[in-house]
Amino acid sequence: MVLENAAEAGGLSRTIEIDGAVFDLGGHSFHTPHARVRELVFGALEMYEQKREARCWCAGRLIDYPFQSHFDQLDDGSVVSACAGGLAEAGDGGDAADFDTYLRRRFGDGIARHFLLPYNRKLWGRDLRRLGTGWTRERVAAASVSRIDGPEGQRLPLREDTLVAYPARGGFGEICRALARHVPALRFGQAVQAIDPDRRVVTTASGARFGYRHLVSTLPLPDLAAALPSRPPWMEAELAALEAVGLVFVFLVLEGRVNTDIQRIYCGDPACPVHKFVINHTSSPSLRERPRHGILAEVSVGEAAGRADLEACVVEALVRMRVIGSPGDVRTARTTPVRRAYPAPTHGRDAAVRRVTSWLAERNIHSIGRFGEWAYINSDEALHRGLVLGDRLRAA
């Protein structure tokens, strides 16, 4: 049985529609190193696959992604020279004690200063020296991009020739809807209020009680702990070490279609609060055919704080990039905050998560997922971990 607090499945992978334009809560596309997950998703609904088209905005120019491989496309010769010189002297960054140091050592001062540092400062909304480096191998593309895929199950950073898939009709949330149709015992509107691990009983806000043999939770760890009245005193300090990046999504509906194949734009300009633009209607032919297209801008809460001009700033940036012709192309602008979007890989995170989840597992409570494990994972990895845990519990 699945108890879901919301009125539909999907969580942060949900899709919304505004004035005929389709948006996901964040920039989503499907790519996975797990053959079983790919088979599951492609077997559940029709998917459309294409080469990923991403760009980086720096020094007034859109260049190919990733920046560290294509900075030579910039018009500013001094920036190109600084990036090339720093990269020539860079090491592998393996001995870096924090993310800030890692970027400088791995790519050199030029690439770090002109793009990677300002971009990541906007994304993470905190001093990059407070972040660890254990996650970078899967997330940060190398300057020299290998054309060789990794072994089964090994995630590699996105690259310029990555193939990405998307539902052939509708938004990314259609994947969750298709998978949910195979779950007969799925109950919506069920907010978990209390969990008794001794009696193995879950109580929801409506007063409903459910006994269980195995409990799998995708609640954020602090919310799961709050539902446990008998949690140990030390757990509060461990959970206090967990930090999340909150986002403000700016949804723009265009009175017409975008004239580009670009799907993502990563913005390194420190004067612009946006770190990522998502042009969602290039994700499939069916979305391209819609009369109105949508563009999503991701802004960390810290960058958005106190900015009454945020929507206008997003529109102005898209005009400068020549993605849209003028502010008059925008029919509707809407802003939505998301409290938790990315788990921050701070130095104390791994130890805190390990201790809390070990205590839960001893009581037959299995916490998984992006915020259940406080891990910077994509939806396909969350599906994979659910499949692995499901196999283990079924065999128990």
TORMINU-47525 format. One line per field, with one value per residue (C-alpha): residue number from 1; chain; x, y, z. Coordinates in Angstrom, 3 decimals, padded with zeros to 6 digits, always signed. Layout:
sedo [NUM:...] $
lummi [A:...] $
x [X:...] $
y [Y:...] $
z [Z:...] $
//
This chain:
sedo [1:2:3:4:5:6:7:8:9:10:11:12:13:14:15:16:17:18:19:20:21:22:23:24:25:26:27:28:29:30:31:32:33:34:35:36:37:38:39:40:41:42:43:44:45:46:47:48:49:50:51:52:53:54:55:56:57:58:59:60:61:62:63:64:65:66:67:68:69:70:71:72:73:74:75:76:77:78:79:80:81:82:83:84:85:86:87:88:89:90:91:92:93:94:95:96:97:98:99:100:101:102:103:104:105:106:107:108:109:110:111:112:113:114:115:116:117:118:119:120:121:122:123:124:125:126:127:128:129:130:131:132:133:134:135:136:137:138:139:140:141:142:143:144:145:146:147:148:149:150:151:152:153:154:155:156:157:158:159:160:161:162:163:164:165:166:167:168:169:170:171:172:173:174:175:176:177:178:179:180:181:182:183:184:185:186:187:188:189:190:191:192:193:194:195:196:197:198:199:200:201:202:203:204:205:206:207:208:209:210:211:212:213:214:215:216:217:218:219:220:221:222:223:224:225:226:227:228:229:230:231:232:233:234:235:236:237:238:239:240:241:242:243:244:245:246:247:248:249:250:251:252:253:254:255:256:257:258:259:260:261:262:263:264:265:266:267:268:269:270:271:272:273:274:275:276:277:278:279:280:281:282:283:284:285:286:287:288:289:290:291:292:293:294:295:296:297:298:299:300:301:302:303:304:305:306:307:308:309:310:311:312:313:314:315:316:317:318:319:320:321:322:323:324:325:326:327:328:329:330:331:332:333:334:335:336:337:338:339:340:341:342:343:344:345:346:347:348:349:350:351:352:353:354:355:356:357:358:359:360:361:362:363:364:365:366:367:368:369:370:371:372:373:374:375:376:377:378:379:380:381:382:383:384:385:386:387:388:389:390:391:392:393:394:395:396] $
lummi [A:A:A:A:A:A:A:A:A:A:A:A:A:A:A:A:A:A:A:A:A:A:A:A:A:A:A:A:A:A:A:A:A:A:A:A:A:A:A:A:A:A:A:A:A:A:A:A:A:A:A:A:A:A:A:A:A:A:A:A:A:A:A:A:A:A:A:A:A:A:A:A:A:A:A:A:A:A:A:A:A:A:A:A:A:A:A:A:A:A:A:A:A:A:A:A:A:A:A:A:A:A:A:A:A:A:A:A:A:A:A:A:A:A:A:A:A:A:A:A:A:A:A:A:A:A:A:A:A:A:A:A:A:A:A:A:A:A:A:A:A:A:A:A:A:A:A:A:A:A:A:A:A:A:A:A:A:A:A:A:A:A:A:A:A:A:A:A:A:A:A:A:A:A:A:A:A:A:A:A:A:A:A:A:A:A:A:A:A:A:A:A:A:A:A:A:A:A:A:A:A:A:A:A:A:A:A:A:A:A:A:A:A:A:A:A:A:A:A:A:A:A:A:A:A:A:A:A:A:A:A:A:A:A:A:A:A:A:A:A:A:A:A:A:A:A:A:A:A:A:A:A:A:A:A:A:A:A:A:A:A:A:A:A:A:A:A:A:A:A:A:A:A:A:A:A:A:A:A:A:A:A:A:A:A:A:A:A:A:A:A:A:A:A:A:A:A:A:A:A:A:A:A:A:A:A:A:A:A:A:A:A:A:A:A:A:A:A:A:A:A:A:A:A:A:A:A:A:A:A:A:A:A:A:A:A:A:A:A:A:A:A:A:A:A:A:A:A:A:A:A:A:A:A:A:A:A:A:A:A:A:A:A:A:A:A:A:A:A:A:A:A:A:A:A:A:A:A:A:A:A:A:A:A:A:A:A:A:A:A:A:A:A:A:A:A] $
x [+000.000:+001.209:+000.065:+000.535:-000.035:-000.770:-003.721:-001.517:+001.692:+005.004:+006.307:+009.026:+008.518:+004.979:+003.808:+001.523:-000.177:-000.582:-002.483:-001.821:+001.932:+003.402:+005.889:+007.614:+008.573:+012.204:+014.022:+013.382:+014.476:+014.987:+018.397:+019.693:+022.617:+020.206:+018.861:+016.077:+014.839:+014.889:+012.899:+010.398:+009.780:+009.801:+007.450:+004.998:+004.425:+005.648:+008.881:+010.602:+014.408:+016.749:+020.179:+020.407:+020.802:+022.234:+024.060:+025.998:+025.538:+028.749:+030.266:+027.228:+027.359:+025.587:+028.135:+027.859:+027.626:+029.714:+031.508:+034.822:+034.942:+033.762:+034.989:+036.966:+033.645:+033.533:+034.226:+036.276:+039.872:+041.044:+038.491:+039.417:+043.098:+042.506:+040.427:+042.924:+045.903:+044.311:+043.112:+046.611:+047.940:+044.973:+045.125:+042.393:+041.096:+041.056:+042.726:+040.404:+038.806:+035.738:+033.792:+035.191:+038.757:+037.831:+036.582:+039.713:+042.101:+040.234:+039.621:+041.958:+041.249:+039.929:+037.138:+036.281:+036.188:+034.319:+031.664:+031.774:+032.047:+029.358:+027.037:+027.392:+027.174:+023.806:+022.658:+023.653:+022.983:+025.815:+029.584:+030.913:+033.589:+030.809:+030.108:+031.936:+033.208:+032.020:+029.173:+031.193:+032.266:+028.671:+027.641:+030.494:+031.570:+035.275:+036.922:+037.890:+034.677:+035.057:+032.892:+032.994:+030.015:+030.595:+029.681:+026.086:+024.753:+027.576:+026.306:+028.374:+027.945:+025.764:+027.754:+027.182:+026.221:+023.927:+020.599:+017.647:+014.095:+010.764:+007.143:+005.882:+002.759:+002.353:+004.988:+007.524:+004.848:+003.261:+005.959:+004.745:+001.117:+001.850:+003.717:+001.042:-001.587:+000.148:-000.201:-003.655:-003.360:-002.535:-004.308:-004.050:-004.585:-003.042:-000.674:+001.307:+001.040:+002.555:+004.540:+004.749:+007.721:+007.039:+003.460:+004.232:+001.298:+001.041:-001.574:-002.591:-003.964:-007.463:-007.196:-006.809:-004.500:-002.482:-000.485:+002.639:+005.288:+007.795:+007.675:+009.354:+009.387:+010.251:+009.439:+012.253:+014.229:+013.288:+009.578:+009.903:+011.623:+008.887:+006.356:+008.280:+007.320:+009.932:+012.944:+016.201:+017.471:+020.675:+018.666:+017.757:+021.403:+022.048:+019.007:+020.025:+023.132:+020.977:+020.531:+018.407:+018.331:+014.986:+014.030:+011.735:+010.339:+009.428:+007.002:+006.697:+003.992:+004.791:+002.170:+003.599:+006.419:+010.139:+012.330:+015.134:+016.048:+017.804:+016.459:+018.630:+020.617:+023.015:+023.712:+027.085:+026.408:+026.552:+024.355:+021.470:+019.885:+018.825:+021.163:+019.135:+016.548:+014.407:+012.832:+010.456:+008.578:+011.638:+011.379:+009.019:+007.262:+003.872:+005.004:+006.590:+003.254:+001.411:+000.490:+001.961:+005.312:+006.635:+010.024:+010.953:+013.643:+015.173:+016.330:+017.642:+015.766:+018.774:+019.126:+015.404:+015.129:+013.858:+013.663:+010.360:+011.704:+012.457:+010.014:+011.115:+014.761:+014.099:+012.376:+015.180:+017.783:+015.911:+015.745:+019.519:+020.072:+017.780:+015.615:+012.608:+012.246:+010.832:+009.051:+005.804:+006.232:+005.354:+001.652:+001.728:+004.331:+003.869:+006.210:+006.110:+008.437:+009.616:+010.937:+013.195:+014.550:+018.164:+019.756:+022.947:+026.040:+027.487:+030.429:+028.370:+025.628:+026.900:+027.629:+024.297:+022.277:+024.136:+023.428:+019.750:+018.909:+020.746:+018.608:+015.469:+016.486:+016.937:+013.243:+012.249:+011.781:+013.567:+014.115:+014.902:+014.680:+016.168:+015.211:+014.688:+018.432:+019.293:+021.123:+021.422:+019.881:+017.613:+014.234:+015.713:+018.129:+015.249:+013.360:+016.433:+016.850:+013.165:+013.455:+016.518:+014.891:+011.657:+013.531:+015.270:+012.083:+010.169:+012.852:+012.953] $
y [+000.000:+003.491:+006.478:+009.742:+013.115:+014.912:+014.471:+012.935:+010.977:+012.517:+014.782:+017.017:+015.283:+016.608:+018.559:+021.587:+023.428:+027.212:+028.886:+025.907:+025.725:+022.666:+022.973:+020.498:+021.357:+021.793:+020.832:+017.138:+014.686:+010.935:+009.324:+006.439:+004.019:+001.368:-000.936:-002.177:+001.356:+002.221:-000.936:-000.085:+003.470:+002.728:-000.190:+002.018:+004.691:+005.961:+007.959:+010.298:+010.346:+012.957:+014.503:+016.866:+020.508:+022.643:+025.981:+028.139:+031.921:+033.788:+037.113:+037.947:+034.754:+031.398:+028.613:+024.826:+022.898:+022.163:+025.472:+023.847:+022.117:+025.031:+028.290:+028.857:+029.754:+033.021:+036.285:+037.777:+036.733:+037.633:+035.294:+032.492:+032.984:+032.950:+029.775:+027.973:+028.969:+027.861:+024.575:+023.760:+023.964:+022.256:+018.896:+016.379:+018.107:+014.801:+016.197:+019.195:+019.578:+021.449:+022.178:+025.684:+024.384:+021.424:+023.664:+025.815:+022.858:+020.731:+023.399:+026.267:+029.794:+031.096:+028.562:+028.666:+032.469:+033.142:+030.430:+027.516:+029.520:+032.155:+029.486:+027.190:+030.028:+030.916:+027.296:+026.286:+029.660:+029.266:+029.418:+026.597:+025.851:+024.386:+021.686:+018.362:+016.813:+013.188:+013.856:+015.629:+012.549:+011.944:+015.580:+017.779:+017.208:+016.948:+019.425:+016.559:+014.660:+010.897:+009.248:+005.926:+005.076:+003.791:+000.295:-000.670:+001.306:+003.871:+007.415:+009.858:+013.641:+014.890:+015.683:+017.224:+013.944:+012.663:+011.251:+012.233:+010.949:+012.551:+011.381:+011.494:+013.284:+015.593:+016.478:+014.549:+013.788:+011.371:+008.867:+008.895:+008.687:+005.704:+003.850:+004.694:+002.931:-000.360:+000.243:-000.978:+000.081:+003.761:+006.193:+009.935:+012.693:+010.640:+012.799:+010.683:+012.127:+009.495:+006.270:+003.744:+001.487:-000.780:-001.599:-001.040:+001.286:+004.421:+007.065:+009.711:+013.212:+011.915:+009.447:+006.374:+003.687:+001.233:-001.689:-002.689:-005.340:-003.202:+000.589:+002.407:+006.188:+008.850:+011.655:+014.149:+012.796:+015.652:+015.115:+011.374:+011.933:+014.362:+011.543:+009.347:+010.357:+008.025:+009.259:+009.501:+012.929:+012.721:+012.621:+016.312:+017.374:+015.043:+016.304:+019.896:+019.213:+018.593:+021.586:+021.982:+024.450:+026.143:+027.419:+029.968:+028.846:+031.573:+030.220:+032.236:+031.487:+032.819:+034.054:+031.777:+029.283:+029.436:+029.333:+027.160:+023.537:+024.429:+022.589:+024.052:+027.247:+027.429:+031.013:+031.997:+035.761:+036.913:+039.899:+037.554:+035.671:+032.694:+029.693:+027.580:+028.212:+025.282:+025.485:+022.593:+022.638:+021.404:+018.098:+016.368:+016.920:+017.063:+019.928:+021.755:+021.690:+023.525:+027.119:+028.475:+027.495:+027.878:+028.706:+027.969:+029.821:+028.309:+030.776:+029.812:+031.380:+033.441:+034.956:+035.713:+037.276:+040.835:+041.040:+042.572:+042.682:+038.965:+038.171:+041.223:+040.258:+036.761:+038.183:+040.693:+037.920:+035.849:+038.884:+039.414:+035.752:+036.192:+033.302:+035.622:+038.785:+041.210:+041.350:+041.562:+037.912:+036.889:+036.333:+035.133:+035.160:+033.194:+032.616:+029.542:+028.735:+025.204:+024.784:+021.815:+021.223:+020.058:+018.413:+020.362:+018.091:+019.775:+018.231:+016.740:+015.300:+011.752:+010.943:+012.378:+010.467:+007.242:+007.407:+008.343:+005.821:+003.031:+003.692:+003.628:+000.423:-001.348:-000.645:-001.832:+001.681:+002.193:+005.819:+006.267:+008.860:+012.311:+013.693:+010.337:+009.779:+013.490:+012.605:+014.665:+011.963:+012.102:+010.432:+007.450:+006.767:+007.037:+004.433:+002.191:+002.352:+001.601:-001.458:-002.732:-002.248:-003.825:-006.924:-007.197:-006.798:-009.231:-011.847:-011.273] $
z [+000.000:-000.870:+001.201:-000.715:+000.908:-002.372:-004.713:-007.426:-007.773:-008.697:-005.946:-007.398:-010.758:-011.185:-014.231:-014.295:-017.156:-017.308:-020.165:-022.437:-021.696:-019.967:-017.091:-014.825:-011.260:-012.211:-015.369:-015.931:-018.600:-018.457:-018.778:-016.720:-016.424:-015.108:-017.821:-015.568:-014.858:-018.560:-019.327:-016.590:-017.830:-021.569:-020.902:-019.007:-021.676:-025.031:-024.698:-027.162:-027.234:-028.701:-028.281:-025.367:-026.395:-023.594:-023.567:-021.118:-020.906:-020.168:-021.223:-023.352:-025.400:-025.535:-025.961:-025.952:-022.690:-020.700:-020.312:-019.397:-022.798:-024.968:-023.428:-026.640:-028.325:-026.336:-028.156:-025.305:-025.974:-022.468:-020.902:-023.311:-022.509:-018.765:-019.004:-021.247:-019.121:-015.874:-017.345:-018.606:-015.052:-013.330:-011.567:-010.813:-007.672:-005.834:-002.730:-002.406:+001.016:-000.255:-003.437:-003.924:-003.809:-006.004:-008.834:-008.759:-008.682:-011.208:-013.847:-013.050:-011.876:-015.220:-015.727:-012.028:-011.844:-015.090:-014.871:-012.436:-009.228:-009.990:-011.392:-008.384:-005.874:-007.344:-007.461:-003.927:-002.301:+000.216:+000.609:-001.583:+001.002:+003.146:+000.540:+000.216:-003.018:-002.882:-005.324:-008.023:-009.993:-011.076:-011.509:-012.707:-016.310:-017.088:-019.453:-021.770:-022.488:-022.918:-025.549:-023.697:-021.520:-018.017:-016.844:-016.112:-013.180:-013.075:-013.446:-015.463:-015.762:-018.596:-021.723:-025.126:-026.832:-024.069:-025.266:-023.112:-023.188:-022.344:-022.491:-026.073:-024.843:-021.870:-019.290:-017.251:-014.661:-017.127:-016.132:-012.533:-013.614:-015.850:-013.114:-010.536:-012.637:-011.760:-008.012:-006.962:-003.298:-003.798:-001.481:-002.082:+000.473:+003.259:+005.325:+007.766:+011.266:+013.554:+013.275:+016.100:+015.293:+018.298:+017.296:+013.593:+013.060:+010.898:+011.729:+009.217:+009.775:+009.036:+011.925:+009.705:+011.083:+009.016:+010.311:+008.439:+008.149:+006.257:+006.158:+003.266:+003.576:+001.011:+003.442:+004.025:+006.967:+009.363:+008.577:+009.088:+012.430:+013.495:+013.051:+015.516:+019.071:+020.578:+018.582:+020.569:+021.731:+019.645:+016.421:+016.613:+016.365:+013.430:+011.525:+012.197:+010.096:+007.007:+004.720:+001.611:-001.264:-001.642:-005.084:-006.600:-009.950:-012.421:-015.036:-018.243:-020.817:-024.285:-026.703:-029.345:-029.810:-029.111:-032.205:-030.814:-030.124:-026.857:-023.814:-021.016:-020.475:-017.531:-016.518:-015.070:-015.155:-011.496:-012.362:-013.249:-010.299:-012.466:-012.544:-015.000:-017.711:-018.889:-022.343:-021.895:-025.190:-027.080:-025.141:-027.586:-030.928:-029.223:-026.959:-029.887:-031.710:-028.961:-029.865:-026.611:-025.156:-021.637:-020.149:-016.544:-014.605:-011.476:-008.821:-005.395:-002.497:-001.472:-004.953:-005.130:-001.670:-001.737:-005.521:-006.555:-010.100:-010.353:-013.152:-015.156:-014.625:-016.002:-019.081:-019.703:-019.536:-022.134:-024.431:-024.079:-024.939:-027.970:-026.823:-027.037:-029.068:-026.511:-023.130:-025.082:-026.098:-022.519:-021.940:-018.328:-015.539:-012.345:-009.408:-007.135:-004.210:-003.411:+000.114:-000.592:-004.097:-003.730:-000.685:+000.029:+000.158:+003.253:+005.068:+007.894:+005.717:+005.075:+008.713:+009.885:+007.272:+008.026:+011.747:+011.388:+008.645:+010.499:+013.582:+011.411:+009.599:+012.935:+013.483:+010.016:+008.635:+005.322:+004.298:+000.581:-002.189:-002.730:+000.671:+002.346:+001.908:+001.601:-001.602:-004.795:-007.015:-010.059:-010.426:-012.284:-009.416:-006.946:-009.022:-009.058:-005.300:-004.845:-007.082:-005.210:-001.822:-003.050:-004.206:-000.834:+001.207:-000.989:-000.427:+003.338] $
//
